[in-house]
Amino acid sequence: MKELSVLEEIILTAVLRLEDDAYGVTVRRKAAAVTGKDILYGTLYNTLDQLVRKGLLSKTQGRPSAERGGRSKMYYRPTARGLCSLREARALHKQIWKGLPRLSTGD
């Protein structure tokens, strides 16, 4: 499977953490809370769309709401392929950091 970019990994893990509440604004907030980095909305939505095109995320349309001017939220969920990609990314990170005791945190 093709390796994930760091941004794709951040966004996929944010979606995974949010479970059924993963839509653009919450994904952005969760990613910022976990990484301390702010992701611009344009970058976020481009990456979400890219992950959907790659088959790593699925998206479903929520119900329209008056507070959003009748617009619907798009909710995201990791696919089986997306979860597999995250597992592979984690294994790759462990392998990369293995044997570097001065920098390793022991995870």
N, C-alpha and C positions, 0 to 999 in steps of 0.2 A: 504494500500500500504506500502511496506517496506521503512523504513527511509533511507535517503541518508547519505553517509559519508560526512564529511566536504569537502574533496577533490572533490567528485562527485558534490556536490553543487557548489563549485567554478567553476568547468569546465562547468557544465550545464549553469550557469549564464553567463559565458564568451561567450559561444556559442550563447545564447539568445541575448546578447548585440551586437554581431557581425553581426547578421542577415545573409545575403547571403555571407559574407566574412569569414566564420568560417572554417578555415583549421588549421592544427596542429600549424604552426608558429604563426598565428594571435591569436589563442586561448591561447597559452602560453604567448604571450605578453599582451593580455588583462587581463588574470588572474593575472599576475605580476603587471600590472598597478593598478588594483583594490585592491589587497591584500598586495602588497609590498613583496610578497613571490615568489621566483623562483622555478618553477616546472621543474624537469629534463625531458628531452624528453622521456626517457623510461617510466617514471611514467605517463607522459601525455598520450602517445599512449596506454599504458595498460589500463588506466582509460577510455579513449575514446572508446576503443574496448569493455570494460566491460559495458559501458553505452549503446552501440549498442546492445550487447547481451541481456541486460535487457529490451530492447525495449524503452529506454528513449531518445535515439538519433537515427536518421537515417543518413546514409552516402551515398553520391553519388560521382562518379568519375568525375573530371573535364577533360578538354581537355589536351592532352600532350603539353608541351611547350619546345621550344629549350633551354631556359634558365635553365631548370631542366633536361637537357640531354634526352629529349623526354618522361620524366615521367609525370604522371598526379597527380594533387593535389586531396586529398580526402576532400570533403566538408561535414560539419555536420550541422544538424538541429534538434532542439528538437521535439519530437513527442508529440501528445496530452497527452500521458501517462507521458512523461517527464515534461511537463508544469504542470500537476496535481501534480506530485511529488514535484516540486518547490513550488507550492502553499501550499502544506501540510507542507513542511519544514519551510516556512515562518510563517505559523500559529503556528507551534510548537515552533519556536524561540520566537514569541510574547508571547505565554503562559508561556514559561520558564522565560522570563524576567519580566513578569507582577508582580507588587508588590515589585520590588526591586528598590526603589527610589534613593538609594545612588549610584547605578551603572547604572541606566537607563538614556538614553539620551533623552527620551521623544518621540522617534519614535513610 
